[in-house]
Amino acid sequence: MLVSSIGRFGDCPPTDREGFLAVAEALHSYLPWRIIKDGEQLSPVAYHRVPAGVQKHYEEMDSLGQFIAIGDALCIFNPIHAQGMSAAARSRAFVRRVAVRHRSSERGLDR
């Protein structure tokens, strides 16, 4: 079982077992704490911090060739917000709509 504790705006959860359990115990529901308090910890508490979202500006490049950036290649979201897969799926759907439209036009996909 993987258990995560999430903070924001500088309010970061502790990285030691006792602090992690204290955060779980202070939640509005005791269920997470009851589940993990007697569990065997298989690895150290991992700490991952994403300070900001990133958007890459490929439109400023001199030449893209036949390159299409989607998903994390285009923009990187903090995984806590669970937007990455949605952004990748929406990008894919957009690329498909554009490809279908251009494939049926006189210009084809080369333009």
LUMTIKE-262921 format. One line per 10 residues: number of its first residue (from 1); their letters; for each residue x, y, z of N, C-alpha, C. Coordinates in nm, 2 decimals, decimal comma. Layout:
<tigus>
NUM	a	X/Y/Z/X/Y/Z/X/Y/Z | ...
</tigus>
This chain:
<tigus>
1	mlvssigrfg	0,08/-0,12/0,00/0,00/0,00/0,00/0,09/0,12/0,00 | 0,05/0,22/-0,08/0,12/0,35/-0,08/0,04/0,45/-0,01 | 0,10/0,52/0,08/0,03/0,63/0,15/0,09/0,76/0,13 | 0,02/0,86/0,09/0,07/0,99/0,06/0,01/1,10/0,16 | 0,09/1,19/0,19/0,05/1,31/0,27/0,09/1,43/0,18 | 0,00/1,52/0,16/0,02/1,63/0,07/0,01/1,76/0,15 | 0,10/1,86/0,12/0,09/1,99/0,18/0,10/2,09/0,06 | 0,07/2,22/0,10/0,08/2,32/0,00/0,11/2,46/0,07 | 0,15/2,55/-0,01/0,18/2,69/0,04/0,28/2,68/0,16 | 0,38/2,60/0,15/0,48/2,59/0,26/0,44/2,50/0,37
11	dcpptdregf	0,32/2,45/0,38/0,28/2,37/0,49/0,31/2,22/0,44 | 0,43/2,18/0,46/0,47/2,05/0,41/0,46/1,94/0,52 | 0,42/1,82/0,49/0,41/1,72/0,59/0,55/1,67/0,63 | 0,56/1,62/0,75/0,69/1,57/0,80/0,74/1,45/0,72 | 0,87/1,43/0,72/0,93/1,32/0,65/0,98/1,20/0,74 | 0,95/1,22/0,87/0,98/1,10/0,96/0,85/1,03/0,99 | 0,87/0,90/1,03/0,75/0,81/1,05/0,66/0,87/1,16 | 0,71/0,92/1,27/0,63/0,97/1,38/0,55/1,09/1,34 | 0,62/1,18/1,26/0,55/1,30/1,22/0,44/1,27/1,11 | 0,47/1,17/1,02/0,38/1,13/0,92/0,25/1,07/0,99
21	lavaealhsy	0,27/0,98/1,09/0,16/0,92/1,16/0,08/1,03/1,24 | 0,15/1,13/1,29/0,08/1,24/1,36/-0,01/1,32/1,27 | 0,03/1,34/1,15/-0,05/1,41/1,05/-0,17/1,32/1,02 | -0,15/1,19/1,00/-0,26/1,10/0,97/-0,36/1,10/1,08 | -0,31/1,10/1,20/-0,40/1,09/1,32/-0,48/1,22/1,34 | -0,43/1,33/1,29/-0,50/1,46/1,31/-0,60/1,49/1,20 | -0,61/1,40/1,10/-0,71/1,42/0,99/-0,85/1,41/1,05 | -0,95/1,46/0,97/-1,09/1,46/1,02/-1,14/1,31/1,03 | -1,08/1,22/0,97/-1,12/1,08/0,98/-1,00/1,00/1,04 | -1,02/0,91/1,13/-0,92/0,83/1,19/-0,88/0,71/1,10
31	lpwriikdge	-0,96/0,69/0,99/-0,94/0,57/0,91/-0,80/0,56/0,85 | -0,74/0,66/0,79/-0,60/0,65/0,74/-0,50/0,61/0,85 | -0,51/0,68/0,96/-0,42/0,65/1,07/-0,44/0,50/1,12 | -0,56/0,46/1,14/-0,59/0,32/1,18/-0,53/0,22/1,08 | -0,54/0,25/0,96/-0,49/0,16/0,86/-0,33/0,15/0,86 | -0,26/0,26/0,88/-0,12/0,26/0,86/-0,04/0,25/0,99 | -0,10/0,28/1,11/-0,03/0,29/1,23/0,04/0,16/1,27 | -0,01/0,04/1,24/0,05/-0,08/1,27/0,12/-0,15/1,15 | 0,12/-0,08/1,04/0,17/-0,14/0,92/0,33/-0,14/0,92 | 0,38/-0,23/0,84/0,53/-0,23/0,83/0,57/-0,13/0,73
41	qlspvayhrv	0,66/-0,04/0,76/0,72/0,06/0,67/0,83/-0,01/0,59 | 0,81/-0,02/0,46/0,90/-0,09/0,37/1,02/0,00/0,32 | 0,99/0,13/0,32/1,10/0,22/0,27/1,09/0,35/0,35 | 1,19/0,43/0,34/1,19/0,56/0,41/1,08/0,65/0,35 | 1,03/0,75/0,42/0,94/0,84/0,37/1,00/0,92/0,26 | 0,94/0,93/0,15/1,00/1,00/0,04/0,94/1,14/0,03 | 1,02/1,24/0,00/0,98/1,38/-0,01/0,99/1,42/-0,15 | 0,89/1,47/-0,21/0,89/1,52/-0,35/0,83/1,66/-0,35 | 0,90/1,75/-0,41/0,84/1,89/-0,41/0,84/1,94/-0,55 | 0,73/1,99/-0,60/0,72/2,06/-0,73/0,69/2,21/-0,70
51	pagvqkhyee	0,79/2,29/-0,72/0,77/2,43/-0,68/0,68/2,51/-0,77 | 0,67/2,47/-0,89/0,58/2,55/-0,98/0,55/2,47/-1,11 | 0,44/2,50/-1,17/0,41/2,44/-1,30/0,50/2,50/-1,41 | 0,52/2,42/-1,51/0,61/2,47/-1,62/0,54/2,46/-1,75 | 0,54/2,57/-1,83/0,49/2,56/-1,97/0,61/2,59/-2,06 | 0,63/2,51/-2,16/0,74/2,53/-2,25/0,69/2,60/-2,37 | 0,76/2,69/-2,42/0,72/2,77/-2,54/0,79/2,73/-2,66 | 0,74/2,62/-2,72/0,80/2,57/-2,85/0,77/2,66/-2,96 | 0,67/2,75/-2,95/0,64/2,84/-3,06/0,75/2,94/-3,08 | 0,84/2,95/-2,99/0,95/3,05/-3,00/1,07/2,98/-3,07
61	mdslgqfiai	1,07/2,85/-3,10/1,18/2,79/-3,16/1,18/2,82/-3,31 | 1,30/2,82/-3,37/1,31/2,86/-3,51/1,24/2,76/-3,60 | 1,26/2,63/-3,57/1,20/2,52/-3,65/1,15/2,41/-3,56 | 1,03/2,36/-3,59/0,98/2,24/-3,52/0,99/2,12/-3,60 | 1,01/2,13/-3,73/1,00/2,01/-3,82/0,87/1,95/-3,81 | 0,87/1,82/-3,79/0,74/1,75/-3,77/0,72/1,70/-3,63 | 0,75/1,79/-3,54/0,75/1,77/-3,40/0,61/1,82/-3,34 | 0,55/1,74/-3,26/0,43/1,78/-3,19/0,45/1,75/-3,04 | 0,45/1,85/-2,96/0,46/1,83/-2,81/0,33/1,82/-2,75 | 0,31/1,71/-2,67/0,18/1,70/-2,59/0,22/1,65/-2,45
71	gdalcifnpi	0,12/1,65/-2,37/0,15/1,60/-2,23/0,26/1,67/-2,16 | 0,34/1,60/-2,08/0,45/1,66/-2,00/0,55/1,72/-2,09 | 0,56/1,69/-2,22/0,66/1,76/-2,30/0,61/1,90/-2,33 | 0,49/1,93/-2,31/0,43/2,07/-2,34/0,42/2,15/-2,21 | 0,37/2,08/-2,11/0,35/2,15/-1,98/0,36/2,05/-1,87 | 0,42/2,09/-1,76/0,44/2,00/-1,65/0,36/2,05/-1,53 | 0,27/1,97/-1,48/0,19/2,01/-1,37/0,24/1,94/-1,24 | 0,20/2,00/-1,13/0,23/1,94/-1,00/0,14/1,81/-0,99 | 0,20/1,69/-0,97/0,13/1,57/-0,97/0,02/1,56/-0,86 | 0,03/1,64/-0,76/-0,07/1,65/-0,66/-0,21/1,69/-0,71
81	haqgmsaaar	-0,21/1,77/-0,81/-0,33/1,83/-0,87/-0,39/1,73/-0,97 | -0,33/1,63/-1,01/-0,38/1,52/-1,10/-0,43/1,58/-1,23 | -0,35/1,67/-1,29/-0,39/1,73/-1,42/-0,31/1,67/-1,54 | -0,20/1,60/-1,51/-0,11/1,56/-1,62/-0,18/1,47/-1,72 | -0,24/1,36/-1,67/-0,31/1,27/-1,77/-0,42/1,34/-1,84 | -0,50/1,42/-1,77/-0,60/1,49/-1,84/-0,55/1,58/-1,95 | -0,44/1,66/-1,92/-0,38/1,74/-2,02/-0,33/1,66/-2,14 | -0,27/1,55/-2,11/-0,22/1,47/-2,22/-0,33/1,41/-2,31 | -0,44/1,37/-2,24/-0,56/1,32/-2,32/-0,62/1,43/-2,40 | -0,63/1,55/-2,34/-0,69/1,66/-2,42/-0,60/1,70/-2,53
91	srafvrrvav	-0,47/1,70/-2,51/-0,37/1,73/-2,62/-0,39/1,63/-2,73 | -0,40/1,51/-2,70/-0,41/1,40/-2,80/-0,54/1,42/-2,88 | -0,65/1,45/-2,81/-0,77/1,47/-2,88/-0,77/1,59/-2,97 | -0,70/1,70/-2,93/-0,69/1,82/-3,01/-0,60/1,79/-3,14 | -0,49/1,72/-3,12/-0,40/1,68/-3,23/-0,48/1,60/-3,33 | -0,56/1,50/-3,28/-0,64/1,42/-3,37/-0,74/1,50/-3,45 | -0,81/1,59/-3,39/-0,91/1,68/-3,46/-0,84/1,76/-3,57 | -0,72/1,82/-3,54/-0,65/1,90/-3,64/-0,60/1,81/-3,75 | -0,55/1,69/-3,72/-0,50/1,60/-3,82/-0,61/1,55/-3,91 | -0,72/1,52/-3,86/-0,84/1,48/-3,94/-0,88/1,59/-4,03
101	rhrssergld	-0,89/1,71/-3,98/-0,93/1,83/-4,06/-0,83/1,85/-4,17 | -0,70/1,85/-4,14/-0,60/1,88/-4,24/-0,58/1,77/-4,34 | -0,60/1,65/-4,30/-0,58/1,53/-4,39/-0,68/1,54/-4,50 | -0,80/1,59/-4,47/-0,91/1,60/-4,58/-0,90/1,73/-4,66 | -0,81/1,82/-4,62/-0,80/1,94/-4,70/-0,70/1,93/-4,81 | -0,69/2,03/-4,89/-0,59/2,02/-5,01/-0,45/2,02/-4,96 | -0,42/2,08/-4,85/-0,28/2,10/-4,80/-0,23/1,97/-4,74 | -0,32/1,88/-4,69/-0,28/1,76/-4,63/-0,21/1,79/-4,49 | -0,13/1,69/-4,44/-0,07/1,71/-4,31/0,06/1,78/-4,31 | 0,12/1,81/-4,43/0,24/1,87/-4,44/0,24/2,02/-4,39
111	r	0,12/2,08/-4,39/0,11/2,22/-4,35/0,05/2,23/-4,21
</tigus>
